[in-house]
Each structure stands twice: as C-alpha cells, then as structure tokens.
Amino acid sequence: MGKIRILILIIISLSSCVKTDDFQLPEMTTPPVPAVGNITTIDAVKGHYNFNTNEIYTFRDTNTYFEGFVISSDEGGNFYKKLILQDKPENPTSGIQVLIDDNSLFDTYNFGRKVYIKLDGLSLWYNNGVMQLGKQNRGDVVAISQALIDDHIIRTNDTATIVPLDLKITQFNEQFKNLYIRIDNVQFNRNLIKENDRYTFAAENFDQYDGVRQVESCESGATTNLSTSTFSNFRSLLLPTSSGSVEGVLARDFYDDFYVVIITSPEALDFNDGARCDPQFLNCGSNSTPGIETVFEESFETITTQRMLETRGWMNINTSGGSEKFKPGTLQGNRHVRISAYNTQENPLEAWLITPPIDVNAISNRVLSFDLRASFDNATILRVLVTNEFTGNPLTTNWQLLEANIPVGPTNQNAVTFTRSHIDISCLEGTIHVAFHYLGSASEKSTTYDIDNVRVTSD
C-alpha cells in the first residue's frame, strides 16, 4: 500500500511540473557576428572573377566575410538550393547567388534576413548568366554541403524590410542581376490569357523545368519573361488577366539567352484589376469562317529560294540596314518561310514580308487566314498588318494591326504545331497587302517564326 502511495505522489509531482499548454520550443541561438576578420562587399567579391579566362576563383587564407540580405525564398518551390543575397535592403547595388545543399532554407534564412558569408574555402564562378558562390568540385562549383553550412554562413538576428528596386524593362542590364526589383504597369501577353486558352504559371504540357511567360510594359511595349519552376507549388495557378506590378529577382534563363524575373510566390504579383493596354486592332466583324472561293493562296510548297519568293510578287526586305530576311524553310517535309534574329549579329533586325497585291473589290465576306509557328521563343516580336493604301515602302505606309494568333512558346525547335488565324477583313475595299513584320535583335529577342498557308477567301 505504501508503494502505491509513493507511485501516486510521483505521478502528481511529474504532472504538476509539465504543463503541455505552456510548452515552448527552445529559441534558435545565433552565432555571434565575427569580431575578427576582414569585411568586404558583394561587388568586391564578384570583382575577383576574370571574364577573360573564365577560370573558377577560390578564396584562401583571407579571413574575409561579406554581409548580405536574403531576397529569395524556397518556401514556394521557385528557388532551389540557393540563397540570393544583395548588399543592402534598399537601393542595392550588387547581388550574388550562394549555392547550398539544402532544399528548406526559408525557415532559417527567411526573406530579409541579414547574414555574413565566410569566403575562405568558397569558389566563385559565372554560370547561367549570373555570379555564384559554392564549393569547387573539379571543373564545377557545387552547393555547400549541409555539414559545412555553419562554417560559411552566419545568421544574424536582424531581418530587414526589403524595398524593391524600381526598374523599367528597358533598363535591365548586368548590374541589376541578383537584385530584388519591381516592374510597374505591366501585363501578360494577351495570347497567354485568352478566355478558352488561359495559361498557367508553369503547368503546360510543353513546360520543361521552367515555365517562361512573357510580360510586357504598358508604357514602352518592351517585354521580359516571368520564370516559374515546374516544381513550384503555384505552377498550376492561372495567370492574371489584368495589369499591375511584379516583384522578384532579376536573373537570366538557364541558357543565358534573355532576362527573367523570378518571384517567391504569387503574392509578388499585384494585379488588382488594372486596365489592360492591348493595342487597337482592325475590327471588321466576327466572321471567321473561310469562304468557298479562294481569292489568294500561297502555301510556299514550290518556293525553295528567296529569289523565287520575290518572283511570285512577295516583297521581302530588311529595313534596319542588315541582310537577314525571310527565307524558305522546311520541317518534316512541309515547306514554309522562316525568320529569326538568332546568330545573325543584327541588333536590331527589322524585316518585312509583304504579300502581292490582292484585289478584294468584287467579293464579299472576305476572310484572311494564315498559319504561324514559334520556336526558341524569348519574346513576341512578330506582328501581322494589313493596308489598302500601300505606298510601296512599308515604313511610309499606313498599316492596320490584325489580331493574329501569335503563338507564344514552346522554346524548342521540335515544336511542329502551327497556330491558325482566321480574320474578318470584309470592311476593307480595293487592293490590299498583308505584311508580316518582324522586329528582333540578335542579343535578346531572337524568336524563330515560321509562316505558312496564307489565304484570302470569300463566299
């Protein structure tokens, strides 16, 4: 009986010492900021890389640290095993990526967290168009292993408010890479948000690793791309249809072909029903059913040279001072014409392909149709126009813009699907010309377009 009383007293004593509703996790302790050591800047760190030799630079015996503020978060799955750091929470001037072998960094290194990076033992290289720090492994720089994270990253107790750097798309350049920016008064390309064919962030069947979606400025018409990982937890959300602002990290695509903005979450998009700024298109009506009579047709099946194209009455000219023009192409036995600024060294490249004159006076219910295909897409840089006042010079002609189905992506050369447009042109009288206008550049905007099956029909 005495043993039972002792056992009851022990149980009561234990229960009174532990209150489950007051239980608290221990606070995370932070190592002290190094009191001894040289402090440098992110910009000075990046200055050690030699772009002439492209050799990996390894820091040794410097006892040097730099401070940075976290501007990435892997909570949404759009950043993977890396921290993006910039030198200041507001008006930053330099940023860098730190590769870390940990896929759950946001708990410890939250957005805005101030950290110090110990450089000794880390290596610097230029990869995918941005500067990165990590561990050298033969000819590569790889992520810092989990066992060595505390040796190189010192987490402070300070979390700053990150103020995005306001930029225009036309201002994007090398100095702003790996910085947290904001672009205002932008919208997604209208071909991405059609009512019955609205794109997701990164869940289309052609998205591989990343979904790249074109964003355009309502002020200048300049374009850039939003990049979303196919492993992000918001990849299946639909793109917003209105205009607004985007906050994210400025980076380069995987192949270093063009600039991209990478967001931490959909909340980085502020599209609160802002009015869209789409251009004015020719509006003759809603008739999009081809007629039974063909007034004009070109399938390009018998055209194998640019000279043959011109002898058929097509005008094919470069108006930017270069030599690149539309040229015959073939894909899986199907002939068409093609234009691309890729590998041309032309910046800009402005080219026009204009149909022979088409007399539409004596016909009714006129419908224009054509097929387009895009590959290696990094910007929508093709327009389709029409006029019944052609001067013989496309630069002095009064054109009207057509609402063509300009395909957006995918970004590989093996995409064989053409997009067809049917456009009502019944309100045009006289003799018309249709123009395919390409305005690209070899460095940034080099999307390849294929054109096929241009027709005008009537009842």
C-alpha positions as CSV (number, residue, x, y, z in Angstrom):
1,M,0.0,0.0,0.0
2,G,2.9,2.3,0.8
3,K,4.4,1.6,-2.6
4,I,1.2,2.6,-4.3
5,R,1.1,5.9,-2.4
6,I,4.7,6.7,-3.4
7,L,3.8,6.0,-7.1
8,I,0.8,8.3,-7.0
9,L,2.8,11.1,-5.4
10,I,5.5,10.7,-8.2
11,I,2.8,10.9,-10.9
12,I,1.2,14.0,-9.3
13,S,4.6,15.6,-9.0
14,L,5.5,15.0,-12.6
15,S,2.2,16.2,-13.9
16,S,2.5,19.5,-11.9
17,C,5.9,20.2,-13.3
18,V,5.0,19.9,-17.0
19,K,2.1,22.0,-18.4
20,T,1.5,21.0,-22.0
21,D,-0.3,24.2,-22.9
22,D,2.7,26.3,-21.8
23,F,5.3,24.2,-23.6
24,Q,7.6,26.3,-25.8
25,L,10.2,25.3,-28.3
26,P,13.7,26.5,-27.5
27,E,14.8,29.7,-29.2
28,M,17.3,29.3,-32.1
29,T,20.6,30.6,-31.0
30,T,22.7,32.6,-33.5
31,P,26.4,32.5,-33.6
32,P,28.0,35.9,-32.9
33,V,29.0,38.1,-35.8
34,P,32.7,37.6,-36.4
35,A,34.6,40.2,-34.3
36,V,37.9,39.3,-36.0
37,G,38.1,39.3,-39.8
38,N,38.1,41.5,-42.9
39,I,34.7,42.7,-44.1
40,T,34.3,43.2,-47.8
41,T,31.4,43.9,-50.2
42,I,29.5,41.7,-52.6
43,D,30.7,43.8,-55.5
44,A,34.3,43.4,-54.4
45,V,33.8,39.6,-54.2
46,K,32.5,39.5,-57.7
47,G,35.5,41.5,-58.9
48,H,37.7,38.5,-58.3
49,Y,36.3,36.7,-61.3
50,N,38.2,37.1,-64.6
51,F,35.9,37.1,-67.6
52,N,38.9,36.8,-69.9
53,T,39.9,33.4,-68.6
54,N,36.6,32.3,-67.2
55,E,38.5,30.4,-64.5
56,I,37.0,29.5,-61.2
57,Y,38.3,31.6,-58.4
58,T,38.8,30.1,-54.9
59,F,39.2,32.2,-51.7
60,R,42.0,31.0,-49.4
61,D,43.6,32.4,-46.2
62,T,41.8,35.8,-46.5
63,N,39.8,35.7,-43.2
64,T,37.2,37.7,-45.1
65,Y,33.5,38.0,-44.8
66,F,30.8,39.9,-46.6
67,E,27.3,40.8,-45.4
68,G,24.1,40.3,-47.4
69,F,20.4,40.3,-47.1
70,V,18.3,37.3,-48.3
71,I,16.0,38.2,-51.2
72,S,14.9,34.6,-52.1
73,S,12.7,32.0,-50.5
74,D,12.3,28.3,-51.3
75,E,9.0,28.1,-49.4
76,G,7.0,28.2,-52.7
77,G,9.4,25.9,-54.5
78,N,10.5,28.5,-57.0
79,F,14.1,28.7,-55.7
80,Y,16.1,25.5,-55.2
81,K,19.1,25.0,-53.1
82,K,20.4,28.6,-53.3
83,L,20.2,31.9,-51.4
84,I,20.1,35.1,-53.4
85,L,21.8,37.9,-51.4
86,Q,22.0,41.6,-52.1
87,D,24.2,44.2,-50.4
88,K,21.5,46.5,-48.9
89,P,17.8,46.2,-48.1
90,E,17.1,49.4,-50.0
91,N,18.8,50.8,-53.1
92,P,21.0,47.8,-53.5
93,T,23.9,47.9,-55.9
94,S,25.1,44.3,-56.1
95,G,23.8,40.8,-55.6
96,I,25.1,37.2,-55.7
97,Q,23.9,33.6,-55.5
98,V,25.1,31.2,-52.8
99,L,24.6,27.5,-53.6
100,I,23.6,25.5,-50.6
101,D,22.7,21.7,-50.5
102,D,19.5,22.3,-48.5
103,N,16.0,22.4,-50.0
104,S,14.4,24.0,-47.0
105,L,16.3,27.2,-46.3
106,F,13.3,29.6,-45.7
107,D,12.9,28.6,-42.0
108,T,16.5,29.6,-41.1
109,Y,17.3,32.2,-43.8
110,N,14.0,33.9,-44.2
111,F,13.3,36.8,-46.7
112,G,15.2,39.9,-45.5
113,R,17.5,38.0,-43.0
114,K,20.9,39.6,-42.7
115,V,23.7,37.0,-42.9
116,Y,27.5,37.0,-43.1
117,I,29.3,34.8,-45.6
118,K,32.8,33.5,-44.8
119,L,34.7,33.3,-48.1
120,D,37.7,31.1,-47.3
121,G,37.1,27.7,-48.9
122,L,34.4,29.0,-51.3
123,S,34.7,29.3,-55.0
124,L,33.3,31.9,-57.4
125,W,32.2,31.3,-61.0
126,Y,29.9,32.7,-63.7
127,N,27.1,30.2,-64.5
128,N,23.8,30.6,-66.4
129,G,24.5,34.3,-66.8
130,V,24.9,35.1,-63.0
131,M,27.6,35.1,-60.4
132,Q,27.6,32.2,-57.9
133,L,29.5,31.1,-54.8
134,G,29.9,27.5,-53.7
135,K,32.4,24.7,-53.4
136,Q,34.7,23.8,-56.2
137,N,34.5,20.2,-57.5
138,R,36.9,19.8,-60.3
139,G,35.7,21.9,-63.1
140,D,32.4,22.9,-61.4
141,V,31.2,24.9,-58.5
142,V,28.6,22.9,-56.5
143,A,26.4,23.6,-53.5
144,I,27.9,23.9,-50.0
145,S,27.2,20.6,-48.1
146,Q,24.9,20.7,-45.1
147,A,27.8,19.7,-42.9
148,L,29.7,22.9,-43.9
149,I,26.8,25.4,-43.9
150,D,27.6,26.7,-40.4
151,D,31.3,27.1,-41.4
152,H,30.4,29.6,-44.1
153,I,27.0,31.2,-43.3
154,I,26.5,33.2,-40.1
155,R,22.8,34.1,-39.4
156,T,22.3,37.3,-37.5
157,N,19.2,38.2,-35.5
158,D,18.3,41.0,-37.9
159,T,15.5,40.8,-40.5
160,A,15.3,43.9,-42.7
161,T,12.4,45.2,-44.8
162,I,13.4,44.7,-48.4
163,V,12.4,47.6,-50.6
164,P,12.3,46.5,-54.3
165,L,14.4,48.5,-56.7
166,D,12.0,50.2,-59.3
167,L,13.2,49.4,-62.8
168,K,11.8,49.6,-66.3
169,I,12.2,46.6,-68.6
170,T,14.3,48.7,-70.9
171,Q,16.8,49.3,-68.0
172,F,17.7,45.7,-67.4
173,N,21.4,45.1,-67.6
174,E,24.3,43.3,-66.0
175,Q,24.5,45.5,-62.9
176,F,20.9,44.6,-61.7
177,K,21.3,40.8,-61.8
178,N,20.6,39.1,-58.5
179,L,18.7,42.1,-57.1
180,Y,15.2,42.3,-55.9
181,I,13.3,44.6,-58.3
182,R,9.8,45.8,-59.2
183,I,8.4,46.5,-62.6
184,D,5.2,48.5,-62.8
185,N,2.4,48.9,-65.2
186,V,2.9,45.5,-67.0
187,Q,0.7,42.7,-68.2
188,F,0.9,39.2,-69.6
189,N,0.9,38.9,-73.3
190,R,-2.8,38.7,-74.5
191,N,-2.1,35.3,-76.2
192,L,-1.4,33.8,-72.7
193,I,-4.7,34.8,-71.1
194,K,-7.4,34.1,-73.8
195,E,-10.7,33.1,-72.3
196,N,-10.6,29.5,-73.5
197,D,-6.9,29.1,-73.5
198,R,-5.5,30.7,-70.4
199,Y,-2.0,29.7,-69.4
200,T,-0.8,28.5,-66.0
201,F,2.4,29.7,-64.4
202,A,4.3,26.5,-65.3
203,A,1.9,23.5,-65.8
204,E,1.5,23.4,-69.6
205,N,2.5,20.2,-71.4
206,F,5.4,21.9,-73.1
207,D,6.9,23.3,-69.9
208,Q,10.2,21.6,-69.0
209,Y,11.8,22.5,-65.7
210,D,10.6,26.1,-66.0
211,G,7.5,27.9,-67.4
212,V,8.5,31.1,-69.2
213,R,5.7,33.6,-69.6
214,Q,6.0,36.9,-71.5
215,V,5.4,40.1,-69.6
216,E,5.1,43.4,-71.5
217,S,5.2,47.1,-70.5
218,C,2.1,49.2,-71.0
219,E,4.4,52.3,-71.3
220,S,7.0,51.2,-73.8
221,G,5.9,47.9,-75.1
222,A,9.2,46.3,-74.0
223,T,9.0,42.7,-73.0
224,T,10.6,40.4,-70.5
225,N,9.8,36.9,-69.1
226,L,8.5,35.6,-65.8
227,S,10.2,32.3,-65.0
228,T,8.4,29.7,-62.7
229,S,9.8,26.3,-61.8
230,T,7.6,23.3,-62.7
231,F,8.3,22.1,-59.1
232,S,6.8,25.3,-57.5
233,N,3.6,24.8,-55.5
234,F,1.8,27.5,-57.6
235,R,2.7,26.2,-61.0
236,S,-0.9,25.3,-61.8
237,L,-2.4,28.7,-61.0
238,L,-3.8,30.6,-63.9
239,L,-2.0,33.8,-65.0
240,P,-3.8,37.1,-64.0
241,T,-5.7,38.8,-66.9
242,S,-5.3,42.4,-65.8
243,S,-2.3,44.7,-65.5
244,G,-0.2,45.6,-62.4
245,S,3.3,45.2,-60.9
246,V,5.7,42.3,-60.4
247,E,8.3,42.0,-57.7
248,G,11.1,39.4,-57.9
249,V,14.8,38.6,-58.5
250,L,16.3,39.7,-61.8
251,A,18.2,36.8,-63.4
252,R,18.9,35.1,-66.7
253,D,17.3,32.0,-68.2
254,F,19.1,28.6,-67.9
255,Y,20.9,29.1,-71.3
256,D,21.7,32.8,-70.6
257,D,19.7,33.9,-73.6
258,F,17.5,36.5,-72.0
259,Y,16.5,38.2,-68.7
260,V,13.9,36.6,-66.5
261,V,12.2,37.7,-63.3
262,I,11.8,35.0,-60.6
263,I,9.1,35.5,-57.9
264,T,9.0,33.9,-54.5
265,S,5.2,33.5,-54.6
266,P,2.1,34.6,-56.5
267,E,1.7,37.4,-53.9
268,A,4.6,39.1,-55.6
269,L,2.2,40.0,-58.4
270,D,-0.1,42.9,-57.7
271,F,-2.6,42.7,-60.5
272,N,-5.7,44.2,-58.8
273,D,-7.9,44.5,-61.8
274,G,-5.7,47.1,-63.5
275,A,-6.9,48.0,-67.0
276,R,-5.1,46.2,-69.9
277,C,-3.3,48.1,-72.5
278,D,-3.7,46.0,-75.6
279,P,-3.3,47.8,-78.9
280,Q,-6.2,48.7,-81.3
281,F,-6.9,46.1,-83.9
282,L,-8.8,46.2,-87.2
283,N,-12.4,45.2,-86.4
284,C,-14.4,44.3,-89.4
285,G,-16.8,42.0,-87.6
286,S,-16.9,38.5,-86.2
287,N,-17.0,36.4,-89.4
288,S,-14.1,33.9,-89.1
289,T,-15.4,31.1,-91.4
290,P,-13.4,30.7,-94.6
291,G,-15.4,31.1,-97.8
292,I,-15.7,28.6,-100.6
293,E,-13.9,30.8,-103.1
294,T,-10.1,31.3,-102.9
295,V,-9.1,34.8,-103.9
296,F,-5.4,34.4,-102.9
297,E,-3.3,31.5,-101.7
298,E,0.3,30.8,-101.0
299,S,1.4,27.5,-99.4
300,F,5.2,28.0,-100.2
301,E,5.4,24.4,-101.3
302,T,7.2,25.2,-104.6
303,I,9.3,28.1,-103.2
304,T,12.9,27.0,-102.4
305,T,14.8,30.3,-102.6
306,Q,14.3,33.9,-101.6
307,R,14.6,34.8,-105.3
308,M,11.6,32.5,-106.1
309,L,9.6,34.2,-103.3
310,E,10.2,37.6,-104.9
311,T,9.4,36.5,-108.4
312,R,6.0,35.4,-107.0
313,G,5.3,39.0,-106.2
314,W,6.2,39.0,-102.5
315,M,8.2,41.9,-101.1
316,N,10.9,40.6,-98.7
317,I,13.1,43.4,-97.3
318,N,15.3,44.3,-94.3
319,T,14.7,47.9,-93.2
320,S,17.3,48.0,-90.4
321,G,20.4,48.0,-92.5
322,G,21.2,44.3,-92.3
323,S,21.0,41.4,-94.7
324,E,18.8,38.9,-92.9
325,K,15.3,38.4,-94.4
326,F,12.6,35.9,-94.5
327,K,13.8,32.7,-96.2
328,P,12.3,29.3,-97.3
329,G,12.4,26.6,-94.7
330,T,11.1,23.0,-94.3
331,L,10.0,20.9,-91.4
332,Q,9.1,17.2,-91.7
333,G,8.6,17.7,-95.4
334,N,6.4,20.8,-95.1
335,R,7.7,24.0,-96.8
336,H,7.1,27.4,-95.3
337,V,9.1,30.7,-94.8
338,R,11.1,31.5,-91.7
339,I,12.6,34.4,-89.9
340,S,14.9,34.6,-86.9
341,A,17.5,37.0,-85.4
342,Y,19.4,34.2,-83.8
343,N,23.1,34.1,-84.7
344,T,22.7,37.0,-87.1
345,Q,24.6,39.7,-85.2
346,E,21.9,42.1,-86.3
347,N,20.7,44.4,-83.5
348,P,18.0,45.4,-84.3
349,L,16.7,43.2,-87.1
350,E,13.6,44.6,-88.7
351,A,12.3,42.6,-91.6
352,W,9.1,42.7,-93.7
353,L,7.4,40.0,-95.7
354,I,4.5,41.6,-97.7
355,T,2.0,39.8,-100.0
356,P,1.5,40.6,-103.6
357,P,-1.5,43.0,-104.2
358,I,-4.8,41.3,-103.6
359,D,-7.9,42.7,-105.2
360,V,-10.9,42.4,-102.9
361,N,-13.3,44.8,-104.6
362,A,-15.7,42.4,-106.2
363,I,-16.1,39.9,-103.3
364,S,-18.0,39.8,-100.1
365,N,-17.4,38.2,-96.6
366,R,-13.6,38.3,-97.0
367,V,-11.6,36.2,-94.6
368,L,-7.8,36.2,-94.2
369,S,-6.1,33.1,-92.8
370,F,-2.5,32.0,-92.2
371,D,-0.5,29.6,-90.0
372,L,2.2,30.6,-87.6
373,R,4.7,28.6,-85.5
374,A,7.1,29.9,-82.9
375,S,10.2,28.2,-81.6
376,F,13.1,29.3,-79.3
377,D,10.7,31.8,-78.0
378,N,12.1,34.6,-75.9
379,A,9.8,37.5,-76.9
380,T,6.7,38.1,-79.1
381,I,8.3,40.1,-81.9
382,L,6.0,39.4,-84.9
383,R,3.1,41.5,-86.0
384,V,0.6,40.9,-88.8
385,L,-0.7,44.1,-90.5
386,V,-2.9,45.0,-93.5
387,T,-3.5,48.0,-95.6
388,N,-5.4,49.2,-98.7
389,E,-3.1,52.2,-99.0
390,F,0.3,50.6,-99.8
391,T,2.9,53.2,-100.9
392,G,5.5,50.6,-102.0
393,N,7.5,51.4,-98.8
394,P,6.4,49.6,-95.6
395,L,7.9,52.4,-93.5
396,T,5.7,55.1,-95.1
397,T,2.5,53.0,-95.3
398,N,-0.5,53.5,-93.1
399,W,-0.9,49.9,-91.6
400,Q,-3.7,48.5,-89.5
401,L,-2.9,45.9,-86.9
402,L,-4.6,42.5,-87.1
403,E,-5.5,40.4,-84.1
404,A,-3.5,37.4,-85.1
405,N,-2.9,34.3,-83.1
406,I,0.8,34.8,-82.5
407,P,2.0,31.6,-80.8
408,V,3.9,32.0,-77.5
409,G,6.4,29.2,-77.0
410,P,7.4,26.4,-76.7
411,T,11.1,27.2,-76.7
412,N,12.4,24.2,-78.6
413,Q,12.9,23.7,-82.3
414,N,11.0,20.5,-82.5
415,A,7.6,22.0,-81.9
416,V,5.7,21.2,-85.1
417,T,2.3,22.6,-84.3
418,F,1.2,25.7,-86.3
419,T,-1.4,28.1,-84.9
420,R,-4.1,29.2,-87.4
421,S,-5.7,32.6,-87.6
422,H,-9.0,33.5,-89.3
423,I,-9.6,37.2,-89.5
424,D,-12.6,39.1,-90.9
425,I,-11.3,41.7,-93.4
426,S,-14.7,42.4,-95.1
427,C,-14.6,46.1,-94.3
428,L,-11.5,46.7,-96.5
429,E,-12.1,47.8,-100.1
430,G,-9.8,48.0,-103.1
431,T,-6.4,46.3,-103.3
432,I,-4.9,45.1,-100.0
433,H,-1.5,44.0,-98.9
434,V,-0.8,41.8,-95.8
435,A,2.5,42.2,-94.0
436,F,4.4,40.0,-91.6
437,H,6.6,42.4,-89.6
438,Y,9.5,41.1,-87.5
439,L,11.4,43.3,-85.1
440,G,14.0,41.4,-83.1
441,S,17.6,41.6,-82.0
442,A,20.4,39.0,-82.0
443,S,21.3,39.6,-78.4
444,E,17.9,39.4,-76.6
445,K,14.9,39.0,-78.9
446,S,15.5,36.2,-81.4
447,T,12.3,34.1,-81.5
448,T,12.1,32.0,-84.7
449,Y,8.8,32.2,-86.6
450,D,7.5,30.0,-89.5
451,I,4.7,31.2,-91.7
452,D,2.6,29.0,-94.0
453,N,-0.7,28.8,-95.9
454,V,-1.6,32.4,-96.4
455,R,-5.1,32.7,-97.9
456,V,-7.9,35.2,-98.6
457,T,-11.3,33.6,-99.2
458,S,-14.8,34.8,-99.9
459,D,-18.4,33.4,-100.3
